[in-house]
Amino acid sequence: MRCVNTMTANGALDVRSWEQPIETGEMPESGAEFDAIVVGGGPGGSSAAGYLAKAGAKVLLIEKEVWPRDKICGDAVGGKSLSHVQELGVKADLESTPHFRVTGIMFSSPKGNSVRVPLPEEDVQRLEAGYALPRAQFDSLLFNRCQKLVRDAGGSVIQGGEVRTVLFDDGKGGEDPGEGTGDARHASGLVIRIGGRGGEERTFHSRELVGAGGYRCPVARSVVESSYGENMVDRDHYCGGYREYWRNVKGCEESSGDIEIHFVDTVIPGYFWLFPVSENVVNVGIGMVMGLMDKQKKKLKALQADVIANHPMFKERFADAELVPGSAKGWQLPFGSPRKKADRQPRRSSMNGIRLVGDAASLVDPFSGEGVGNALVTGEMAARHIQEKLPFLDYQDEVWKVLGPELKNSFRMQKLSRRSWLLNWFVGKAEKKPALQEMMTEMIASKEAQENLHSPWFMMKTLLF
């Protein structure tokens, strides 16, 4: 595979580089051993592999698809992500390609009231507030940078590698658990197939695996289902998402501004979003908890089509818009909301020799649906725990200590957002009350401020006085 990334005269990446193949070097021989094997080349896997390589580890990074490849998402890259984007050397690459700079979030209620929550001005000025750009573009930039780090450190990268079996030292594969609990097993490697059905199989060995293969990650299944016999998919904590790209949507013509979240009456208990991703191109989507979809027998594609064609807030905005052909796709988001009676929250994400990150660990924000930031955070965390040889339970404990308070707050907000009357009242108040708008801005920027949301006295003072 030939690398066709090019540079402009001033040294910036060519703006279409993410649509080109990525050269990842020779494939390692079957039987090779590594300090760590990372499965998945998205934000979680790329960051884990990149941080491990920066620390001197010999890493094998495996991606099931072959670049260029799409990734269905809302496409927002929030402030939490940007320190990792900077640390891994991707920020300058991102800045040199088309993107939308996020300066605020617009919310609307079922009645049509709206409130704008500006992101902190100092973050906007430092270019640290957030971006929106297609994940096909962001993932390519991040993977390309991290795969170079991996190869420079003596590791290897495989594209088009499908995990067939996760190996354990009890001699059993990931789909064939040994006796007792998963605590008695230790990962020892995996078997992958290259080139699809009928392709060659190769085996690679490592005592440290990182599962970053998204909501259907085979490494996650080997931990959650096969090693511990737990349920991986809980439809009350999974969200169905549907996305389309549109051009020429009124109010979305600029290259910076607000992303929009709309609690539309026909969509509740879900929400409808418009996230511009570059000048005059918008990610338009809809999301709803899958358990609630089951009860209401709703189909996201039909709901979205109805909103675009008939809702008074949007039909004029889409009157002259054009759907980008082939962009309509659906996917699942594994929320990080706490489960009742779970041994580990939000669900099990580690065992001997395995750490799960991002969507594979079920860490998508239950209110906003954002997952890139938590994938990058846990990618770095998993790499650090591997380097420091920490017990696997320490990883799960740190993940929940760092992300748990935020995820629990977001889950409470998600449940509140299912009530139309409460949304109408809250947004109506916020529309007229600058102090409440300021509080919402602080909640986005500050974990301490998020805690105030669930203080009854604080909320009473803010909303009623």
Rosetta blueprint (number, residue, H / E / L):
1 M L
2 R L
3 C L
4 V L
5 N L
6 T L
7 M E
8 T L
9 A L
10 N L
11 G L
12 A L
13 L E
14 D L
15 V L
16 R L
17 S H
18 W H
19 E H
20 Q L
21 P L
22 I L
23 E L
24 T L
25 G L
26 E L
27 M L
28 P L
29 E L
30 S L
31 G L
32 A L
33 E E
34 F L
35 D L
36 A E
37 I E
38 V E
39 V E
40 G L
41 G L
42 G L
43 P H
44 G H
45 G H
46 S H
47 S H
48 A H
49 A H
50 G H
51 Y H
52 L H
53 A H
54 K H
55 A L
56 G L
57 A L
58 K L
59 V E
60 L E
61 L E
62 I E
63 E E
64 K L
65 E L
66 V L
67 W L
68 P L
69 R L
70 D L
71 K L
72 I L
73 C L
74 G L
75 D L
76 A E
77 V E
78 G E
79 G H
80 K H
81 S H
82 L H
83 S H
84 H H
85 V H
86 Q H
87 E H
88 L L
89 G L
90 V L
91 K H
92 A H
93 D H
94 L H
95 E H
96 S L
97 T L
98 P L
99 H L
100 F E
101 R E
102 V E
103 T E
104 G E
105 I E
106 M E
107 F E
108 S E
109 S L
110 P L
111 K L
112 G L
113 N L
114 S E
115 V E
116 R E
117 V E
118 P E
119 L L
120 P L
121 E H
122 E H
123 D H
124 V H
125 Q H
126 R L
127 L L
128 E L
129 A L
130 G E
131 Y E
132 A E
133 L L
134 P L
135 R H
136 A H
137 Q H
138 F H
139 D H
140 S H
141 L H
142 L H
143 F H
144 N H
145 R H
146 C H
147 Q H
148 K H
149 L H
150 V H
151 R H
152 D H
153 A L
154 G L
155 G L
156 S E
157 V E
158 I E
159 Q E
160 G L
161 G E
162 E E
163 V E
164 R E
165 T E
166 V E
167 L E
168 F E
169 D L
170 D L
171 G L
172 K L
173 G E
174 G L
175 E L
176 D L
177 P L
178 G L
179 E L
180 G L
181 T L
182 G H
183 D H
184 A H
185 R L
186 H L
187 A E
188 S E
189 G E
190 L E
191 V E
192 I E
193 R E
194 I E
195 G L
196 G L
197 R L
198 G L
199 G L
200 E E
201 E E
202 R E
203 T E
204 F E
205 H E
206 S L
207 R L
208 E L
209 L E
210 V E
211 G E
212 A L
213 G L
214 G H
215 Y H
216 R H
217 C L
218 P H
219 V H
220 A H
221 R H
222 S H
223 V H
224 V H
225 E H
226 S H
227 S H
228 Y L
229 G L
230 E L
231 N L
232 M L
233 V L
234 D L
235 R L
236 D L
237 H L
238 Y E
239 C E
240 G E
241 G E
242 Y E
243 R E
244 E E
245 Y E
246 W E
247 R E
248 N L
249 V L
250 K L
251 G L
252 C L
253 E L
254 E L
255 S L
256 S E
257 G E
258 D E
259 I E
260 E E
261 I E
262 H E
263 F L
264 V L
265 D L
266 T L
267 V L
268 I L
269 P L
270 G L
271 Y E
272 F E
273 W E
274 L E
275 F E
276 P E
277 V E
278 S E
279 E L
280 N L
281 V E
282 V E
283 N E
284 V E
285 G E
286 I E
287 G E
288 M E
289 V E
290 M H
291 G H
292 L H
293 M H
294 D H
295 K H
296 Q H
297 K L
298 K L
299 K L
300 L H
301 K H
302 A H
303 L H
304 Q H
305 A H
306 D H
307 V H
308 I H
309 A H
310 N H
311 H L
312 P L
313 M L
314 F L
315 K L
316 E L
317 R L
318 F L
319 A L
320 D L
321 A L
322 E E
323 L E
324 V L
325 P L
326 G L
327 S L
328 A L
329 K E
330 G E
331 W E
332 Q E
333 L E
334 P E
335 F E
336 G L
337 S L
338 P L
339 R L
340 K L
341 K L
342 A L
343 D L
344 R L
345 Q L
346 P L
347 R L
348 R L
349 S L
350 S E
351 M E
352 N L
353 G L
354 I E
355 R E
356 L E
357 V L
358 G H
359 D H
360 A H
361 A H
362 S L
363 L L
364 V E
365 D L
366 P L
367 F L
368 S L
369 G L
370 E L
371 G L
372 V H
373 G H
374 N H
375 A H
376 L H
377 V H
378 T H
379 G H
380 E H
381 M H
382 A H
383 A H
384 R H
385 H H
386 I H
387 Q H
388 E L
389 K L
390 L L
391 P L
392 F H
393 L H
394 D H
395 Y H
396 Q H
397 D H
398 E H
399 V H
400 W H
401 K H
402 V H
403 L H
404 G H
405 P H
406 E H
407 L H
408 K H
409 N H
410 S H
411 F H
412 R H
413 M H
414 Q H
415 K H
416 L H
417 S L
418 R L
419 R L
420 S H
421 W H
422 L H
423 L H
424 N H
425 W H
426 F H
427 V H
428 G H
429 K H
430 A H
431 E H
432 K H
433 K L
434 P H
435 A H
436 L H
437 Q H
438 E H
439 M H
440 M H
441 T H
442 E H
443 M H
444 I H
445 A H
446 S L
447 K H
448 E H
449 A H
450 Q H
451 E H
452 N H
453 L L
454 H L
455 S L
456 P H
457 W H
458 F H
459 M H
460 M H
461 K H
462 T H
463 L H
464 L H
465 F L
